[in-house]
Amino acid sequence: MAAGQFNGNARRDQRDGSRQDVDSRFNRGAQIDAVADSVPAVKFQSACFERYRHDGVEALYSLIETARDKGLETKAALFQGSG
Protein backbone atom coordinates (compact mmCIF):
# COMPACT_ATOMS: atom_id res chain seq x y z
CA MET A 1 0.00 0.00 0.00
CA ALA A 2 1.40 3.39 -0.95
CA ALA A 3 1.94 5.98 1.74
CA GLY A 4 -1.32 7.79 2.24
CA GLN A 5 -3.42 5.32 0.26
CA PHE A 6 -6.85 4.67 1.73
CA ASN A 7 -9.34 1.85 1.56
CA GLY A 8 -11.80 2.64 -1.23
CA ASN A 9 -14.70 1.79 1.08
CA ALA A 10 -14.02 4.76 3.35
CA ARG A 11 -16.83 7.30 3.40
CA ARG A 12 -15.87 10.45 1.56
CA ASP A 13 -17.75 12.68 3.99
CA GLN A 14 -15.58 11.59 6.91
CA ARG A 15 -13.08 14.39 6.58
CA ASP A 16 -12.29 15.09 10.20
CA GLY A 17 -9.84 12.76 11.85
CA SER A 18 -8.05 12.81 15.13
CA ARG A 19 -4.28 13.00 15.36
CA GLN A 20 -4.36 9.31 16.30
CA ASP A 21 -6.25 8.54 13.06
CA VAL A 22 -3.65 10.43 11.06
CA ASP A 23 -0.73 8.69 12.78
CA SER A 24 -2.26 5.25 12.35
CA ARG A 25 -3.13 5.85 8.67
CA PHE A 26 0.33 7.01 7.73
CA ASN A 27 2.23 4.74 10.12
CA ARG A 28 4.81 7.43 10.91
CA GLY A 29 7.02 6.52 8.00
CA ALA A 30 6.92 2.71 8.18
CA GLN A 31 6.12 2.61 4.46
CA ILE A 32 9.16 4.76 3.72
CA ASP A 33 11.36 2.41 5.75
CA ALA A 34 9.91 -0.57 3.89
CA VAL A 35 10.79 0.74 0.41
CA ALA A 36 13.83 2.95 1.01
CA ASP A 37 16.34 0.33 -0.13
CA SER A 38 14.31 -0.64 -3.21
CA VAL A 39 13.20 2.59 -4.89
CA PRO A 40 14.86 5.87 -5.85
CA ALA A 41 11.83 8.09 -5.22
CA VAL A 42 8.41 8.30 -3.60
CA LYS A 43 5.32 10.24 -4.68
CA PHE A 44 2.62 11.36 -2.27
CA GLN A 45 -1.02 12.08 -3.11
CA SER A 46 -1.67 15.29 -1.18
CA ALA A 47 -5.45 14.83 -1.12
CA CYS A 48 -5.05 11.74 1.06
CA PHE A 49 -3.34 13.91 3.66
CA GLU A 50 -5.40 17.08 3.18
CA ARG A 51 -8.60 15.30 4.17
CA TYR A 52 -7.18 15.39 7.72
CA ARG A 53 -6.61 19.12 7.45
CA HIS A 54 -3.76 20.54 9.53
CA ASP A 55 -2.73 17.22 11.09
CA GLY A 56 -2.68 15.56 7.70
CA VAL A 57 -0.55 18.26 6.11
CA GLU A 58 1.86 18.01 9.04
CA ALA A 59 2.03 14.24 8.46
CA LEU A 60 2.75 14.85 4.76
CA TYR A 61 5.61 17.21 5.54
CA SER A 62 6.96 14.78 8.12
CA LEU A 63 6.94 11.90 5.63
CA ILE A 64 8.60 14.02 2.97
CA GLU A 65 11.34 14.89 5.45
CA THR A 66 11.71 11.22 6.43
CA ALA A 67 12.01 10.19 2.78
CA ARG A 68 14.59 12.87 2.05
CA ASP A 69 16.59 11.88 5.13
CA LYS A 70 16.79 8.37 3.64
CA GLY A 71 18.12 9.77 0.38
CA LEU A 72 14.92 9.41 -1.65
CA GLU A 73 13.70 11.92 -4.20
CA THR A 74 10.21 13.14 -3.35
CA LYS A 75 7.20 14.35 -5.32
CA ALA A 76 3.73 15.35 -4.25
CA ALA A 77 0.71 15.21 -6.53
CA LEU A 78 -1.29 18.36 -5.92
CA PHE A 79 -4.71 18.76 -7.44
CA GLN A 80 -6.71 21.91 -7.83
CA GLY A 81 -10.28 21.47 -6.66
CA SER A 82 -13.19 22.12 -8.97
CA GLY A 83 -15.55 24.91 -8.36
N, C-alpha and C positions, 0 to 999 in steps of 0.2 A: 504494500500500500504506500503510495506516495505521501510525503509529508503534507499534511493538511487535507488529505482526501477524506471525504465523508461517505458514509453509507447512503446510498441513493434513496433509502426508505425514510430518511429523516424528514420531518415536517419543515417546509420552507418558512413557515411563519414563526418558528422557534428561533428567534434571532438573539435573544438575551441569554447569555450563559454566565455562569459564575467563573471565577478564576480557576476553581478546581476543574470545571468542565474544560476550560481552555488547556490547562496543563495536561489533563488526561488525554485529550484529543491529539495533542501535538507531541506528547511523550517526552517533552524537554530535550529533544535532539536525539532520541534513540534511533530514529530513522537515519539521521545523518551518520551516526556512528556505524550503523549497519552497512551503509553503502560507500563510505569514505575511501576505502581501499580499492573499490571496483569501478568508480565512475570519476570523470574529470570535472563534472559540473552538476548542479542541482537547479531546478526551476520550481518556483513556488507559485501557486494560484492565489493571488491576494484576496479574492472574494471569500475563499474558505476561512481566512483569518478575519476579514472585515466584518463578517456576520457576528463576531464576538466583540465588536466595537473596539474600545481602547485596549482592553486586555488582549484581544486577538492581534491587534497591530503590534503591541509590545512583544507578543510571542513570535510574530513574523520577524521582527528586527532581531530578536534573540537568536532565532534559528539561522538567519543570514549570517550573523556574527559567528555562530558556532561553525557553520560550513566554511566560512572564510578562514577561521582559525585552523581548520583541518586542511587548508590548501585547495579547497574547491572553488571553482568559478561559480558565481551565483547569478540567477535571473529571477525576475518576478513578473508574472503576467498580470498586467493591470488592465482592467476593462472599464470603459466609460459607460455609466448607466444610461438607460434610455429615458427620455422624458424631458 
